[in-house]
Amino acid sequence: MDSVTVVANADEVLRLARTSLNLPAPAPGTELLDDELLSALLRRLAGFHCPCSPPTLRAALLDCLDQLVQVTDELSDRIDSVLEALHAGGDLLELARVTTIDEHTRSTWVFAAPPSFVLLPSGMAYVFGLAPEETLPLPDSLRSRVRASGAVRIIEPIAGEDLRADLVNAGFREESIESWLRLPAETTAEKFCRSRDMLLTAAPPSGHIEHLRMYDPSRGERRYADRWVVPTTQTGRYVGRRPQAYGADMWGYVELMAGEPQRFIDFPPPVSAHRGCDEAWRLQLALDYKAGRPQEYRLRPNGTGVVVDLVFPLPLWAQRRLDVVGRRVERHHSLLSYWLSNEVESAEREFLEQRLWLKKAIS
C-alpha cells in the first residue's frame, strides 16, 4: 500500500498548536501567533529546558517558529516582552526566589514555578506555574474554564462550587495575595533615591568597568531601549548595567566622572527582596521624578473603562497589581497597556502616581 504524505501549511500548524494548548481560535482578522499562544509555547518549553537563561527560552521558541513565521527583530522583542510577563505572572522564578543545591547554577537562570494559584477578592482564581509534562495540570472540568489574556490565566467561579478546594485537590499550591504581590513599603521618590545614594557612597572604588552601559534620561529618543548608551563624558549618578562572565548583564547604580566609573553597586541590594531590574526601574522612576521630569502614562477611553499606556518598564510587583485589577491589552506605541474599569481607574491612577511617581500625560 502506497504511503500518503500529508503536508500542513503554517497556519494549520499554528491552529493545531492552539488546540493542543487549550487555546480558543483567535478573533477573526487577528493573528494566530498572539501573546496567548507565545505565552503557552514558552511555558511548554520552560517545562523541558528550565533551569536555564531567558535567552535560551527565546532561542528555543524562535527555532520552533523558524519555518512557520518570519523571524524578525520585532518577533524577538515580542518574545522578550512575553517572557517578562511570565516573570510578572509567576510562571517563571529567578534564582533569588528558589533554593538549589547546584552551586554551578547561574544567578540569572530562571526556574519553572510549581502549579499555584491566588484567590482574588472577586472570587476568581489566578493560576500560574507549570509541571514538566503539562503546562496546566488540571482536570478537564477546570482546564476548559481557564481564560487566558496574554500571559495571565484566570478561572472564574461557578455558583455553589469550592474553587479553592478543587485547585488544592488538583495539586495546586495556594499563595496569599499579599505574599504574591510583594508590594514594597510606600515611600517618597526623594527618600528612595537617598537610600540608594547612601549605599553607593559607601561602596569602594570600582575602577574601570569594561562594556559598561548607562541609562541616559537626557536622550530624546522615544524608545526606552534607545536611551541605553556607553558612557562618554557624563558626570553624575546613573542606573547602569555591567557584564558578567556568565548570564545576563547585572543591573546597578553607577557614579561617573567624565564618563569613567568611580563606584558601582549591584542590584538588588541586600536591603531589597525584589529583582535587580525592578530595583533599577524603580530607582530611575524616582530619579526622573526628583529631577522634575517624571515618566508619563497615557489614558485612552475604552468602553466601560480606560486603557493605560505605559512607555517605561514597571517593576514586577506593579505589573502583578495591574494584572489583578485590570487586564493586559494590545500595546499602542507603549511597552505595556492595561485596560481598567471605570470603578478602579481612580485608585490605580493614584497607585501609579504615589508608588511609581508617574504623571498623566497631557493630551
HUQUIHU-V238652 format. One record per pair of residues at least 4 apart in sequence whose C-alpha atoms are under 8 Angstrom apart, sorted by the first residue. I is the first residue (numbers start at 0). GAP is how many residues later the second one is. Records with the same first field share a line. If there is no record, write none. Layout:
BEGIN
I: GAP  GAP
END
This chain:
BEGIN
7: 4  5
8: 4
9: 4  57  58  59
10: 4  21  57
11: 4
12: 4  55
13: 4  18  19  54
14: 4  10  17
15: 4
16: 4
17: 4  5  6  7  19
18: 4  5  6
20: 19
21: 121  122
22: 13  14  125
24: 7
25: 4  5  6
31: 5
32: 4  5
33: 4  116
34: 4  47  114  115  116
35: 4  112  113  114  115
36: 4
37: 4  41  44
38: 4  43  44  47  111  112
39: 4  95  111
40: 4  20
41: 4  15  16  19  41
42: 4  48  87  92
43: 4  90  91
44: 4  12  15  16
45: 4  5  11  65  66  86
46: 65  83  84  85  86  87  88
47: 84  85
48: 8
49: 60  61  62
50: 58  59  60  61
51: 4  5  57  58  59
52: 4  55  56  57  194
53: 4  29  55  56
54: 4
55: 4
56: 4
57: 4  18  21  22
58: 4
59: 4
60: 4
61: 4  9  14
64: 4  6
65: 4  5
70: 4  5
71: 4
72: 4
73: 4
74: 4
75: 4
76: 4
77: 4
78: 4
79: 4
80: 4
81: 4  68  69
82: 4
83: 4
84: 4  66
85: 4  5  6  65
86: 4  5  6  229
87: 228  229  231  232
88: 39  62  63  231  234
89: 23  38  39
90: 21  22  23  37  38  39
91: 18  19  20  21  37
92: 4  5  17  18  19  20
93: 4  13  14  15  16  17
94: 4  11  12  13  14  15  16
95: 11
97: 13
99: 5
104: 4
105: 140  141
106: 140
107: 139  140
108: 138
111: 17  18  19
112: 15  16  17
113: 14  15  16  17  58  59
114: 12  13  14  15  16  21  22  56  57  58
115: 11  12  13  56  57  58  59
116: 8  9  10  11  50  55  56  57  58
117: 7  8  9  56  57  58  59  62
118: 4  5  6  7  45  55  56  57  58
119: 4  5  6  57  204
122: 33  34
123: 30  31  32  33
124: 29  30  31  32  38  39
125: 26  27  28  29
126: 25  26  27  28
127: 24  25
128: 6  7
129: 4  5  6  7
130: 4  5  6
135: 7
136: 33
137: 4  5  29  32
138: 4  31
139: 4
140: 4
141: 4  13
144: 10  11
145: 7  8  9  10
146: 6  7  8
147: 4  5  6
148: 4  178  179  180
149: 178  179
151: 171
156: 4  6
161: 4
162: 4
163: 4
164: 4
165: 4
166: 4  5  6
167: 4  5  6
174: 4  5
175: 4
176: 4
177: 4  5
180: 136  139  140
181: 135
182: 134  135
185: 169
186: 4  5  168
187: 4  166  167
188: 4  97  98  100  101  168
189: 4  96  100
190: 4
191: 4  91  94
192: 4  90  93  94
193: 4
194: 4
195: 4
196: 4
197: 4
198: 4  66
199: 53  54  55  63  64  65
200: 62
202: 60  61  62
203: 59
204: 57  58  59
205: 55  56  57  58
206: 54  55  56
207: 52  53  54
208: 33  52
209: 32  33
210: 19  31  32
211: 18  19  28  29  30  31
212: 15  16  17  18  27  28  29
213: 14  15  16  17  24  25  26  27
214: 12  13  14  23  24  25
215: 11  12  13  22
216: 10  71
218: 8
219: 7
220: 5  6
221: 4
222: 4  88
223: 4  87  88
230: 28  29
231: 26  27  28
232: 24  25  26  27
233: 22  23  24  25
234: 20  21  22  23  24
235: 19  20  21
236: 16  17  18  19
237: 15  16  17  18
238: 12  13  14  15  41  44  45
239: 11  12  13  14
240: 8  9  10  11  12
241: 7  8  9  10
242: 5  6  7
243: 4  5  6
249: 16  17  26
250: 15  16  17  25  26  29
251: 12  13  14  15  16  24  28
252: 11  12  13  14  27
253: 7  8  9  10  11
254: 6  7  8  9
255: 4  5  6  7
256: 4  5
264: 4
265: 10
266: 8  9  10  12  13
267: 4  5  6  7  8  9  11
271: 7
273: 4  5
274: 4
275: 4
276: 4  38
277: 4  36  37  38
278: 4  36
279: 4
280: 4  32  33  34
281: 4  32  33  74
282: 4
283: 4
284: 4  9  10  71  72  73
285: 4  8  70  71
286: 4
287: 4  5  6  7
288: 4  5  6  68  69
289: 4
293: 63  64  65
294: 17  62  63  64
295: 14  15  62  63  64  65
296: 11  12  13  14  61  62  63  64
297: 9  10  11  12  62  63
298: 7  8  9  10  61  62
299: 6  7  8  9
300: 4  5  6
301: 4  5  37
303: 37  38
304: 34  35  36  37  38  40
305: 33  34  35  36  39
306: 30  31  32  33
307: 29  30  31  32
308: 22  23  24  25  26  27  28  29
309: 24  25  26  27
310: 22  23  24  25
311: 22  23
312: 22  23
313: 4  5
314: 4
315: 4
316: 4
317: 4
318: 4
319: 4
320: 4
321: 4  5  16  26
322: 4  5  15
324: 15  19
325: 12  13  14  15
326: 11  12  13
327: 8  9  10  11
328: 8  9  10
329: 7
330: 4  5  6
331: 5
339: 4  5
340: 4
341: 4
343: 4
344: 4
345: 4
346: 4
347: 4
348: 4
349: 4  5
350: 4  5
351: 4  5  6
352: 4  5  6
353: 4
END
